[in-house]
Amino acid sequence: MTRPLVLDQPRPAATPIPGILHATWAGHADGATSLSVWRQSVAPGGCTPPHSHPCEELVMCTAGRGEVHLDGQVHSFGPDQTVLLPAQVPHQIFNVGSGPLEMTAVFSATPVAVALPDGSALELPWRS
């Protein structure tokens, strides 16, 4: 019988990206073959860089207020809401609330490639 692999869920830690705390909860280095799970906290007024992935991304918000900018549109979200981001479409997430924006993201790939809007690779400062 195959047993599940139980992984610790470390708290998000500071990254070189201002206002972004990050923890990788599961990915290729953990034995995953087709998904990655990230936990992030974005400080009030902070945002992710504009970027895209070659895979789908599912973002579950557990606290705070956010906006995702996608295809020239702005979509607001908050606790107990999920944002489904399509593959290959540039997007950017903003914290528009007064407290931290807490999110867990699941990607349909591992490792997760990230591209800037001009198509160049964004080298992540964490394991994906």
Beta strands, then each sheet from edge to edge (+ up, - down):
strand 1: 13-14
strand 2: 20-26
strand 3: 36-42
strand 4: 57-63
strand 5: 66-70
strand 6: 73-77
strand 7: 81-85
strand 8: 91-95
strand 9: 101-107
sheet 1: 1+ 2- 3+ 9- 4+ 7-
sheet 2: 6+ 5- 8+
end
